[in-house]
Amino acid sequence: MATVPIADAMPIVRSALRNLLAEMGHQDVHEAADVPTALSLARQCNPQLVILEIALPGPGGLDLLRRLRARDSTQKVLVYSLQNPAHFAPLCFKAGASGFIGKHEDMPSLRKAIGDVVAGRGHFAREYMQPGGGSELESLTPREAAVLQLIAEGRSNLRIAEELRISFKTVSTYKAHLLEKLHVSSNVELAEIARRNGLVAGQEPAAGALTAEAIPTELGLLRNLVDAAPNPMFVRTTEGRLLFCNQKFLDYYRITAEEALGSGFAEARWFSQAVRETLPEGFARIVLEGVPLAVTTRVEIFGQARVMHYWMVPYRDSQGHACGVLGGLQDITDSEGQLVTLRDQLLAAEAQVRRQADFYEASLSELAGCIDALALHPATPGLSSLTGRLQRLGRLHQFQESARVPLAQACDLPAFISRCLIGYPQSLFGVQRIDTRRVWLDTEVFSDWMTTAIGLFRADSESPAMIHLDMRVRGQGQVQARLEMAGQAAVQSLIDLNHCQRVAEYLHGRFAHGYHEQHLAIELELTLPQAGSPGTNGEQL
């Protein structure tokens, strides 16, 4: 004889199961109508079997199943449910259930399912467990399915977090996963998928003050979702008459429930007459074509200019027939004003940068002119260094202003670096690892970088700068080249360091440097396209 709690919201089902279990010799039977009661029973009586319905109030049966298995990984659970077995049998299996049987099955099948699970055997119909069945829900985890069910029931993120005992942030993460996995962009579409796949049990629509007529079940299931929405939302018939809406809709348009009930577009007095005349045609097109609409537009409401984001989604019944349209709106006038302010601030900042760049360029020209006016002998100590730095400052300005795309050439990088070092005998160049030699590179700009970088080190033959190159193929025709230099530092130059940094950025690379006493180490890392053999495609060395 086994101890068996039954978790099902319907008393008649619990009674029938109790009688069947008694016939099978299981007299210690307990009943629960919701998840908290079922969990409490499981803790108190350590059952050998739990029979549960997925469509339980609150977190739902899937979450109960997960909690039961987390409490005791050996717990035997038989799911006895009205939900579509093609969708939910695999989900329950993943969540750890021992078996799944639909309530449409006959009594002998149920008796066998109970016997199998009590005996330690699994009970899942083979036709529901085939992989690749194409179910919309087959990629979901049990927890994601539980979140989806609560979304479809109109629960807010806070309520979902409370019922599932998870953080508000975790709920948002699950919602993001659901939107991505199910390829939709809104809670409304998630609710539609849940309804279409039987995740929301056949419940009565929530009672409310704003119902124009008997509401189709499919539309009634949206009532909680509409009421919980943070923005104005509504549901209209396919003819455009308002079936129900939330209080935010009434407040925004300054109308009462009685005024809104059954109203059409002609009664939308908050819009101008011209807008009211165009609304029916656009609405009819949404219903006819069955394509959701989302639009941001400027419109006058009660004579005041507003910027609104409107959206409407056609809704269909279980036979695929259009039965209504769900819609909502968001007033983004204030946000639009902020964007205009930010845009003005950006334009002002760009003008300021332009003025600073002009001053920078004029200052360089003036300094160069002053040096030329001195008519110094070319061999004057320090003149060459000063002139070189002014030239590099000029090139930095050009990099800042120019939209020039790097002009890549195919080259043998180790050989090219060796040529750049001609005239610098105080440097020692070697390679650490070379998977390939030829890459596409803007050789003119890279040569400029090399000249500046080697100038950061002392020209001392007793302590030469050590230079190492590492080239590794990273796949997809990309080569990671890392050039390291180390040696005695020359007089520190912020201009030259900044030049190396900016040229590296121009080449889409990474530059780093570090000083330790008189020692300097720099590193340049580039990701470059791999080039073919020499002489092909007009390549140059």
Secondary structure as GFF3:
##gff-version 3
##sequence-region A 1 541
A	DSSP	beta_strand	4	7	.	.	.	ID=ss1
A	DSSP	alpha_helix	11	23	.	.	.	ID=ss2
A	DSSP	beta_strand	29	32	.	.	.	ID=ss3
A	DSSP	alpha_helix	35	45	.	.	.	ID=ss4
A	DSSP	beta_strand	50	52	.	.	.	ID=ss5
A	DSSP	alpha_helix	61	71	.	.	.	ID=ss6
A	DSSP	beta_strand	77	81	.	.	.	ID=ss7
A	DSSP	alpha_helix	85	95	.	.	.	ID=ss8
A	DSSP	beta_strand	99	102	.	.	.	ID=ss9
A	DSSP	alpha_helix	107	118	.	.	.	ID=ss10
A	DSSP	three_ten_helix	126	128	.	.	.	ID=ss11
A	DSSP	alpha_helix	142	152	.	.	.	ID=ss12
A	DSSP	alpha_helix	157	164	.	.	.	ID=ss13
A	DSSP	alpha_helix	168	181	.	.	.	ID=ss14
A	DSSP	alpha_helix	187	196	.	.	.	ID=ss15
A	DSSP	alpha_helix	217	220	.	.	.	ID=ss16
A	DSSP	alpha_helix	223	228	.	.	.	ID=ss17
A	DSSP	beta_strand	233	236	.	.	.	ID=ss18
A	DSSP	beta_strand	242	245	.	.	.	ID=ss19
A	DSSP	alpha_helix	247	253	.	.	.	ID=ss20
A	DSSP	alpha_helix	257	260	.	.	.	ID=ss21
A	DSSP	three_ten_helix	265	267	.	.	.	ID=ss22
A	DSSP	alpha_helix	273	289	.	.	.	ID=ss23
A	DSSP	beta_strand	293	301	.	.	.	ID=ss24
A	DSSP	beta_strand	304	316	.	.	.	ID=ss25
A	DSSP	beta_strand	322	331	.	.	.	ID=ss26
A	DSSP	alpha_helix	333	373	.	.	.	ID=ss27
A	DSSP	alpha_helix	383	401	.	.	.	ID=ss28
A	DSSP	beta_strand	409	412	.	.	.	ID=ss29
A	DSSP	alpha_helix	413	420	.	.	.	ID=ss30
A	DSSP	beta_strand	427	434	.	.	.	ID=ss31
A	DSSP	beta_strand	438	441	.	.	.	ID=ss32
A	DSSP	alpha_helix	443	454	.	.	.	ID=ss33
A	DSSP	beta_strand	465	475	.	.	.	ID=ss34
A	DSSP	beta_strand	478	488	.	.	.	ID=ss35
A	DSSP	alpha_helix	494	506	.	.	.	ID=ss36
A	DSSP	beta_strand	510	516	.	.	.	ID=ss37
A	DSSP	beta_strand	519	529	.	.	.	ID=ss38
###
